[in-house]
Amino acid sequence: MKIAMLAPPWIKIPPAGYGGIEWVVHYLTDELVDRGHDVTLFATGDSTTNATLSATFDKQMPDRIGETVFDVQQVSTCFRRAAEFDVIHDHSGFAAVAFAGFLQTPVIHTLHGPFTPVTCGFYQTFRDSAHFVSISDYQRSCCPDLRHAGTVYNPIDINSWPYRDKEEKGDYLLAFGRLCADKGFHTAIEVAKRTGEKLVIAGAIQPQSRDYYENVVRPQVDGEQITFVGEVNLTEKWNLFSKAKAFLFPIQWPEPFGLVMIEAMAAGTPVIAFPEGSVPEVVADGRTGFLVKDTDEMVEALGMLDRINPADCREYVQEKFSVSKCADGYENVYQEVVARSS
């Protein structure tokens, strides 16, 4: 098939640091090329891909994330060439959905973000413009009236992730992600302090979350028990995840997926998480980690880590979240959508 893969315009493919959607686009695009599809990736010019690259902007601009003007420009670049493709697979913002109904080429839109009353109203307005793919069953349940084409879990290339068994683990817990209150870093710090465990915090600080970091997280970072290492490169990320005793994910909002959880499990690191949103679909309670309802239970779960076999964590990710499984799912969606649109 001839496939247009439309990425967000702000972060390169694959990302050097933070970028969950961008990793999904990278894994899926290269796998589809390996399977013989003719894929054009619409992304920033500093991206690296096995597909044909089409760039509206020369390089990434993470400091401009969310500025709609760039999203509209990139969507326009792709949509002007719509007739060249059998299907357009959109991973960007709202612009592609709003304009998809004007095209003859079918547009598949992966719902990477959460539903709010505002965004759900938007998608319902354009429910017939695109074919929607959810990244979890929980996410699909939040706005069920759309023209859903299926649910496909986000993937990880497990072969690129290092694995460490129990005896190779370090002496710290890990909290990783975009630093904001919704991710629950303050709760992870509380758990570490109550148990006396070391905690390493890593991730990007975006402008809208600067106050949270400065007022809530930073005052508790002492460089000994609580350490903040900032945004890390890929090699550093691999080391942090694979050496951690456990990954703490005290999420404070209904997460639609949570790629960091499967990254941790791929590295043989159990996940201890609050069961918000899609988390129960991602973590196998008692096999790859523990689902806990509050801080007290998270503290208690740290005493049960010996029950989790790191090899089981990695095997589970291979079974459920491999790049191959993701590509199978999207190939089925493409075929059904194109047949329906003919």
PyMOL commands that set and color helices and strands:
alter all, ss='L'
color gray80, all
select helices_A, chain A and resi 20-34+62-64+68-79+82-84+95-100+117-125+137-142+158-160+166-168+181-183+185-195+207-220+234-243+259-266+279-282+295-307+310-320+323-341
alter helices_A, ss='H'
color red, helices_A
select strands_A, chain A and resi 2-6+38-42+52-54+87-90+107-111+131-134+148-151+172-176+198-202+226-228+246-249+271-273+289-291
alter strands_A, ss='S'
color yellow, strands_A
deselect
rebuild
show_as cartoon
